[in-house]
Amino acid sequence: MLLAALPTDAGQTPIDAGVSREGARLLTTTRLLLDSSLNTDQEMRDLLQDLELVLVQVARLEPTRHREELRFIRASLDEHDIVPRVREAVAISP
């Protein structure tokens, strides 16, 4: 999972540009799911909205200037319990 794989302490090491590209790809998928008429579960909708906000941040990560952005992303992930909620949703889905 992209979000769980984000470094916790990035230091000065550049982040691979593929992280931003994957974030953008997942953001597109998340937005499609949010817009789907099949999305009637409010809990899932709330999760997708929280996930969308974080993925916007991931998609905009710059490879060399990312230390502060990663802190904001980590704070959002922790504040909204996104990773555990995604894992739970995946485990429940058919």
Secondary structure, DSSP 8 states (H G I E B T S, - for coil): -HHHHS-S--TT----HHHHHHHHHHHHHHHHHHH-TT---HHHHHHHHHHHHHHHHHHT--SSS-HHHHHHHHHHHHHTTHHHHHHHHHHH--
